[in-house]
Amino acid sequence: MLRRLVLLALPAALVATPLAVAAGNDRVEISATPQPVEVVPLPCFPSGKLTLGMTNTGRKPTVADMRVSAGPALTLSRRQFSSYLPVDQLVKAPLEITVPRGTAPATHTVDLTVGKEELKVPVVVKPVPVRDNVLLGEQAVASSTHGNMRLCGGVDGNADSEQWGASGWHDATKGVFPDTYGVDFAQPTTVGRVVLQTLDSTRYPAAAMGLRDFDVQVRTDSWTTVREVRANTTGRLTVTFEPRAVTALRLVIHDSNDHGYSRIVELEAYSN
């Protein structure tokens, strides 16, 4: 018995079109802003933020890989940026650049490469500025940090409650207390005044979601409580005490006004 093999032609709309492969300068353009980017050699100082970009200038969608590299003086938050690229649409990704404490002022570069295209972004290491707020940019330490937040968010200089989601801190253990948040100093630092900005905005007032009960502690040879705060309902609170040289400072948080998370927009400290 003879069998006939019948080939059916599929409509063009059902045939998958392969993605184009980025092959040169005329296909994917690289961008980075700002240029130059400035970095301060402190672990939590708000600097060294770069926005990477790729734009597909070809005729078909493509997938591209951007390689990100730098010399040993710079620490990068990513080494690659990979993305699907529609035609003529800018696709962006963040890059954070840090340098170790004590790094000398100089200019370095971050090298971005897609195929044969390259872009060198200057990175200027600035001197550590004079700071009245001795917590600004120092190494933050916390009992835990929620996955949507940054550990450094509470000491990055931004005390605007409206921007708390992008520049603030809260813990990762809902309804579990105590929580702690503070900094470790690289060397003994004189502190006599602490300013807390807890969550306090039109949508999220401090009386509903801010810190309620907490202790302010400093460390010399051991931890010492310099002030106990209870039943707080204000968004901005100042605590003063006899100035002393300390190696660390922290809040020990016993409760929030919604009994859920500990939320800090900014924590500051001054010598007097």
N, C-alpha and C positions, 0 to 999 in steps of 0.2 A: 504494500500500500504506500502510495506517495504522499508525502506531507509537504505542504507549502508553507514557507516562512514569509509572513507578511510584515513589512516594516511600515509603521505608522509615523507620519511626520507630525511632530509636536508644534503647536502654535508658538510663534516667536516669543510671546509674553511669558510662556512657561519654561523657557530655556534660561538657566541662570547665567548672568553675565559676570565673568570674573572681575575682581577688583584690579584696578591698575596698580602697578608697583612703582613707588616713587623712585625715579632713576636719575634725577639731576636737578640743577638749579632752576630749570624751567618748570618743575612740577610742584615742589614744596618750598615755600619761603619760610625762613626762620625769623622770629622777632623776640625781643626781650626788653622789658621796661621795669624800672627806670634804668637809664644809663648815664653816668656810672651809678652803681649801687654802693652805698656806704655801710660799713660794718664797724661796730664798736666792740672791743674785746672784753665783753661782759656776758655771762651766760644767759641772762634774760632781758638784755637791753633790746628795745623795739627797733631793730635795724636789720639790714641784710635780707630784705624780702624782695624777690624778683618774680615777675610774671613771665613765664615762657609761652611762646606762641608758635603755631604752625598753620600755614595757609596753603591749601591745595590749589595751585594755579593751572592744573591740567584740565582735561575734558571729562574725566571720569572720577568717581570716588576712589579713594585709595586708603591704604593703611601705612602709616609711617612710624619709624622709631627714631627718636632724638637721643643721641648719646650726650651725657652731661659729665664733664670732667674738669678737674682743677688740680693745682699743685698741692703739696702737703700742708701748706699754711692754712688752707680753707677746708672747712667741714661742710659737706653738702647734704641736704635732706633727701635727695634723690640722685640716682645715677642714670636714669633713663625716663623718657616721657614717650609713651606709645599711645597711639590713638587712631581711630577711624576718622578720616577727613572727607567730609562732603566737599563739593566743588565751591571754591570762592568763599569759604567760611573760616573765620579765625577760630581755632581751638586752643584753649589756654590751660595752663597748669601752674601751680605755685612752686617756687623753689626757695628754701630758707638757707642762708649762708651764715655760718658762725666761725669765729676764730677763738683760740684759747686765750684766757686771761694773760696779759703780759705781752701779747703780740705787738711788735713795733709798728708804727705807722708806715705804710707802704702801699703800692698799687699792685694788685694781682689780677688775674683773669680767670673767668669761667669760660670753658670752651664748649660750644654747642655744635653738634654735627648731625646732619641728615643726608645720607648718601654722600655726594661730593660737596654739598654746601656746608660752609662753616661760618660761625659767628663767634667772635671773641668779645666778651662783656667785661669791661673794667670793673674791678672791685677795689674800692678805696678803704683801707683800714685806718680809722680815725683814732685820735687819742681819747682816752676815757675822759668825759667831760666832768667839770666840777658839779657836784650834785648836793643840793640841800637835803633832798629826800634820800637817805642813805640806803633804803631798800631798793631803789630804782635800778633794775637790771641785775640785781644780785641773784644768787642761786636759790630758787624757790624749792621748798621741801613740803610735802603734804602726806597725810595718812593715805589718801587715795585721790584720784582725779577722774572725773567722768569722761567717757570716751569722746564726747562732743566738745570738750573744753581743752585748754592748754594749761599745763602746770605753771607756766610763766605768766598766765593771764592776770594774776592778781598783783604783779609787781612790774607791769610794763608801761606805767605812766598814764594809762587811760582810765580816768575815774568817771566816765560818762555811763550812767546806768542804761541809757538807751542803746548803747553798743556792747552791753554785757555779754550777749551771746557770742560775739566775735572776739571780745577782749575782756575776759573775766575768768573766774574759777568757781567750780563747785565739786563736791566730793562724789564718789561713785557708790556710796552705801546708803540708799534711801531709808530713812527712819532709824538708822543705827548711829549712835553717838557714844563717846565723843569723837570728833574729827579734829585734825590739826592742820594748820597752814602757817607758814612763815618762811624765813630765810636762814641760811648758814653764811656767816661772813668769812671772807678769806683771811681777815686779821681782826683783832679786837677793835670794835667801833663804838663810839660814845653815842648813847641813845637816852633821851629824856622825855620824848613826846611821840605818841603813836596816834595815827589818824586812820580810822576804818571807814571805808565807803562800802556798805553792804548793798544788796539789791534794793533800789528805790526809784521806781519810774512810775509813770501814769498807769501803765498796764499792770505793773507788779510792785505795789507799794511795800515799803520796809515792814510796816505793821502786819502785812499778810505773808511776806516771803523772806524778810531779812533775818539776820542773826538775832537771836533773842538772849541766850545765856552763854557767856564765854569768859575765859580768863586770859589776860595778857601776861605772858611769861617771857623772861629773859634768861639767858644762860651765861654764867661766869664759870665757876667750877661745877655748878649743878644748876638745875632749873629753879627759878624763883618766880612766884606769882606777884606781880606788881599792881594788878588791879583785877577785881572781880566785877563783871557787869551782868546784871540780871534784869529780866523783863524789858529789854530794850525794844523800842518801836521806831527809832529814828534811823534814817539812812546814813547819815554822816556823824561820827562820834569821835571825839578827841579825848585821849587819856594822857595825863602828865604824871611824872614821878621824878625822883631825884636822879639826875643824869649819872650814868655809869657806863664803863667800857664792858661790852658784852661780845660773845662769840656767836650768838644766835638769838633770834627773836621769833615768837610764834603766838598764835591764838589757839587755845584749847576750847573747842566749841562743844557745848553741852546740849544745845537745842536751837532750833530755828522757829520762826513764828508759824510755819505750817507743819512743823514736826517732821519734815521730809529731808531736804538737802541743806547743807551748809553752803551759802552763796556769798562770794566776795567779789566786788567790782574792782577795788584797789585797796591795798594795804601800804601805808606810808609810815616812815619813822624819821625823826629829826633829833639833832643833838641837844636841843633845848626847848 
